[in-house]
Amino acid sequence: MSKQAAPMRSSHFSWLDFKVGFRMLARYPGLTLVGTVAIAVAIALGTLYFEAINKWQHPRLPTRDADRVVSIRNWDVKGGRPDGRVLHEFAIWRSEVRTVEQLGAAVNFMRNLTTDNGRPEPVPGAEITANTFRMLGATPLLGRALTDRDEQAGEPPVVVISHALWDSHFASDPGVLGRTVKLGTTTATIVGVMPEGFGFPMNQRLWTPLRVNGSVLEPRTGPSASVYGRLAPGASVNEAQAELDVIVDHLTAALGLRGAGRQAGSTAERARSAVTQRLRATIRRIGQLDGDLGRHLEASVRTGTFCVYRPERPTAWETRLPPT
């Protein structure tokens, strides 16, 4: 005895279905209201969820022309992952790259913060270059941001705190400026409070000056850092990438980067090291005679593949002969 499968009915929506459905909704208004509210709540929750995920994965910087702010990083071709040890390259990029302005760097950290209550608490922060605040157009709510002078060795330790930290640890006290806190084993003076919502580069709550001179580091050494800047007027991301590719090619040929490593005893490396040491020694001697000029040259003279004088702001020089 054979069985014949019944043909499957095709699913379609008819005008009769619509009328029956509408009559059922009208007949049970309470159930209709509950169902409508449940669907609306589900849609709202789904929208909020995906919006939160989008903000987490693709956050926007609270700054003008945020789409012009770019990050630069090295990629370890052999390891197939980014290499954050870029402070040596950062010193070179800062002096040679023209398509990206106000290049800055940040080294994230987690340190114990100790205030007047004497109880240490781990707080996320960043050692950061002072020009970062200018690049982002971020103005402190109280006090000042970090300055180029703060980055110089021997300057007193200072810290800028976030609005959230100011509120939670200092009760939004407007007299917080000038107070000292302990970061790890270092005592620093609070010089500024950032406005609410500022947490660059990734939800940091305080910022100290970055005092690492990348020009004296070997490639792929030092702490992991983030490098960022703002595209120059008229420059595109593709143009910036092309310029960086050229610089990397020059470094590869001259210093052995992006390969097995640089030969420390090579002629190019000995020349680079000698020039760097002579320049830095000369700038230190100038600083002993004129502190302001020494700090300016320390911040503006970059060494690497090339030696470049590049001040943060246009500088007019006036030459005078010594009195006879």
Residue pairs with C-beta under 8 A, 6 or more apart in sequence:
25 32
26 32
60 66
61 69
61 136
61 200
62 138
62 197
62 198
63 69
63 136
63 137
63 138
64 137
65 230
68 230
68 231
69 135
69 136
69 228
69 229
69 230
69 231
70 100
70 228
70 229
70 230
70 231
70 237
70 240
71 226
71 227
71 228
72 86
72 93
72 100
72 103
72 227
72 228
72 229
72 244
73 82
73 83
73 84
73 86
73 226
73 227
74 82
74 83
74 84
74 85
74 86
74 89
75 81
75 82
75 83
76 82
76 83
77 258
83 220
84 223
84 224
84 225
84 226
85 219
85 220
85 221
85 222
85 223
85 224
85 225
86 105
86 225
86 227
87 105
87 212
87 214
87 217
87 222
87 223
87 225
88 214
88 215
88 217
88 218
88 219
88 220
88 221
88 222
89 214
89 219
89 251
89 257
90 103
90 105
90 214
90 225
90 227
91 213
91 214
91 215
91 217
91 302
91 303
91 304
92 215
92 247
92 251
92 302
92 304
92 305
93 100
93 103
93 227
93 244
93 247
94 103
94 302
94 310
95 302
95 303
95 304
95 306
95 307
95 308
95 310
96 247
96 304
96 305
96 306
96 308
97 103
97 229
97 240
97 243
97 244
97 247
98 232
98 243
99 231
99 232
99 235
99 239
99 240
99 243
100 229
100 230
100 231
100 232
100 235
100 240
101 135
101 229
101 230
101 231
101 232
102 131
102 134
102 135
102 229
102 230
102 312
103 131
103 227
103 228
103 229
104 128
104 129
104 131
104 132
104 135
104 227
104 228
104 229
105 128
105 129
105 210
105 214
105 225
105 226
105 227
105 228
106 126
106 127
106 128
106 129
106 132
106 200
106 201
106 210
106 225
106 226
106 228
107 126
107 127
107 128
107 210
107 212
107 223
107 224
107 225
107 226
108 124
108 125
108 126
108 201
108 202
108 204
108 226
109 124
109 125
109 126
109 127
110 122
110 123
110 124
110 125
111 122
111 123
111 125
111 183
111 184
112 120
112 121
112 122
112 123
112 182
112 183
112 184
113 120
113 121
113 122
113 123
113 165
113 169
113 181
113 182
113 183
113 206
114 120
114 121
114 181
114 182
115 169
115 170
115 181
115 182
116 179
120 182
123 165
123 205
123 206
124 202
124 203
124 204
124 205
125 159
125 183
125 204
125 205
125 206
125 207
125 208
126 200
126 201
126 204
126 206
126 207
126 208
127 207
127 208
127 209
127 210
127 211
127 212
128 146
128 207
128 208
128 209
128 210
129 151
129 209
129 210
130 145
130 146
130 147
130 148
130 150
130 151
130 209
131 148
131 312
132 146
132 200
132 228
133 139
133 140
133 145
133 146
134 145
134 312
135 228
135 229
135 230
136 200
138 145
138 194
138 195
138 198
138 200
139 145
139 195
140 160
140 192
140 193
140 194
140 195
141 163
141 193
141 194
141 195
141 196
142 166
142 174
142 176
142 177
142 192
142 193
143 160
143 177
143 190
143 191
143 192
143 193
144 191
144 192
145 160
145 192
146 158
146 160
146 191
146 192
146 207
146 208
146 209
148 295
148 299
148 312
149 155
149 295
150 158
150 209
151 209
151 210
151 211
151 299
152 211
152 295
152 298
152 299
153 211
155 209
156 189
157 183
157 186
157 187
157 188
157 189
157 208
158 188
158 189
158 190
158 191
158 208
158 209
159 181
159 183
159 188
159 189
159 190
159 191
159 206
159 207
159 208
160 190
160 191
160 192
160 193
160 194
160 206
160 207
160 208
161 170
161 176
161 190
161 192
161 193
161 194
161 205
161 206
161 207
162 193
162 194
162 198
162 199
162 204
162 205
162 206
163 193
163 194
163 195
163 196
163 197
163 198
164 196
164 205
165 205
165 206
166 172
166 173
166 176
166 193
170 176
170 179
176 190
176 193
177 190
177 191
177 192
177 193
178 189
178 190
179 189
179 190
180 187
180 188
180 189
180 190
181 187
181 188
181 190
182 188
183 206
183 208
188 208
194 207
199 205
201 226
201 228
212 222
212 223
214 222
215 276
215 302
215 303
215 304
216 276
216 280
218 262
218 264
219 255
219 257
219 261
219 262
220 261
231 237
231 240
247 305
248 257
248 258
250 305
251 257
251 258
251 305
252 258
252 259
254 268
254 305
255 262
255 266
255 268
255 269
255 272
255 305
256 262
256 263
256 266
262 269
263 269
272 303
272 304
272 305
275 303
275 307
276 303
279 301
279 303
279 307
280 303
283 294
283 297
283 298
283 301
284 294
286 293
286 294
286 297
287 293
287 294
287 295
287 297
287 298
288 294
296 311
296 315
299 311
299 312
300 309
300 310
300 311
300 312
300 315
301 307
301 308
301 309
302 308
302 309
302 310
